[in-house]
Amino acid sequence: MSARLSPASILAVPTLLASLLLPMPGMAPAQEPGATHSQVQPELDRLGRQIVQTRCKRPQSVKRERVPSARSPRILDVVWTTACPGFEVVTFTPSGGRARPMALTLTAAHPQVPGALGVGSPVEAVHAELGPPWSTEGDDLVYALHPERPNDDTLTFRIERGRVVALEWSWDTE
């Protein structure tokens, strides 16, 4: 016994397939980097580097990790992780070189970060202050810090329930 398809069921197939390709309600599709007309944010690069430089007076912990150098596996570079109240700083020191920032994560308000961009701010305030992001990752907003390295030097605003829960700076160390 073979089943016969009605004309209505045949026409429903493309609609069903198209609906499977659309994002589910409440889920933001990830944007390709540079898909929006985002401005590069050099002032936020300077702000992050300044926080990395000053760190905190009384760190909660300082961790030193020796890692093989990209130049030679026989050479060891150092990655320093400093935990401070409300933020963490990660720096990279190549063998015989100067320390460079790798990452900065703020999980609480910081006195140097403007209120409209800080932890607890509504996502609309970030959009109003900075314009569209370079890209998105789910609800998170990713802004480029440097025009020559827009995918490598970034500031990501982690968003939950429409509010900033963390700011994550990331810098290329090469």
N, C-alpha and C positions, 0 to 999 in steps of 0.2 A: 504494500500500500504506500503510495507516494503522497507527500503533502504538497498541496498547491499553495502558492503565495498569492495573496491578493494584491492588486495594484497599490493599495494604501500601505501594505506592509513593505513593499518594495521601495516606495518613496520615503518611508520612515528610516530606512537604513542610513542614508547620508546624514540625516539629522542626528541620529544616534551617534554615529562616528564623530561628527563635529562636536557634539556635547562632551565626548570623552577627551577631546583635545583642549577644551577650555579649562581654566583653573577653577577649582571648587570655591564656592562662596567663602569669604573670609581669608582666603589664601592669596597673598600677593605673588605674582610671578616674578622671578628674578630677572632683572634687567641686564642686558649686555653692558659691560663697562663702556662709558662714553655715549650711551644711547640718549642721554639727556644733555641739555646745554649747560652743564655744570661749570661753575667757576672754580679754578684752582684756588686753594685756600692757604697761601703762604703764611698768613698771620697765625693760623692754627698750627702750622708747622713750628713756627717760632715759639708759640705758647707751650706746646708739648715739649720741645727741647729745653725750654727754660725750667719747666717742672722737673724734667729728668736731671738737669744740672744741679738744681737746689735740693732735690730729694726731700728728706725730712731730718729733723734734728735727732730723733730717737727712733731708728728703725726697729720694727718688730722682729725682723730677721734679715740676715745677709747670707746669701749662698753663692759659693764660687764653684764653677764647673769647668774643668779643662776639656776642650773638645779638639779633635783633629782639625788642622787647618785645611782650607780648600786648596791652598798652594802646595802643601806636601803633608802626607799623613804622619810624617815623623815630627812635624812641628805642631805644638799644642797652643791653641788660642784659649782665651778665657771668656766665659759668659758669666756675668754677675747679675743676680736677682736680689733686689732690695724691696722688702715688704714694709710699707708705711701704713699708718692708719688711713684707710679709704683709698689707697692706691698702691700699685706695684710698678717698679722700674726694672727693665732688663737692658743691660748694656753689653756690648761686645768689644773685647780688646784683643786685636790681633797681636801675635808675638812680635815684640819690638815696636808696637804702634800705640796710637792714642785710643782711648775709649770712645766708642760711638754708640748712640742710642739705637736700640733694637725695637723695644716695645715699651709702651706706657699704658696701663689700664687703671682708669678711675672708676670706683664703684660707690663713691660718696661725693657729696658736694666738695669742691675745692675752691679756696679763696681766689685763685687766679683765673678761674673759668667763669665767663659771664653767665649770669643766671639763666638767660634764655637758652643756653646751650648745655647747662649742667645736668647732673643726675637729678631726676625728678621732673624735668621740664616736659611739657607736652610736645609730641612730635611736630605739631603745627608751628610751635615757636622755633624749632630748628629750621623748618622749611622757610619760615618768614625771615629768619636771620641770614641763612646761607643760600637759599634758593634750592633748585633741584640737586640731588646727589649725582655723583659720577656713576654709581650703580647701586643696586639694592641686592640684599641677600635675605629673602623673606621680608620681614618688616624692618630689618636693619638698613640704615642709610650709610653708604660709603662715599666719602669725599676724598678727592685727590689733593695731596699736599704740595706736589711738585710737578710742573708742566712736562719735564722730560721723563719723569718716572710715575705717571698717574696710577699705574697698577701696583707699584712697589711701595710707595710712600703714601700711606692712607690714614684717614681717621674714620673709624666706624662708630656710629651711634647705635648701640644695642637697644632695641625697642621691645617693650612688653606692655600689653594693654594700653597702647597709645602714649606711653611715657618712656623717657630715656632711663635705662637702668645701669648703663655703663658707657664709657667712652674708651675706645681702644685705638691708640696710635700705633702704627707699624712702619718701621723704616728698613729699607734695604741696606745691608751692611757691606755690600761689595763696592 
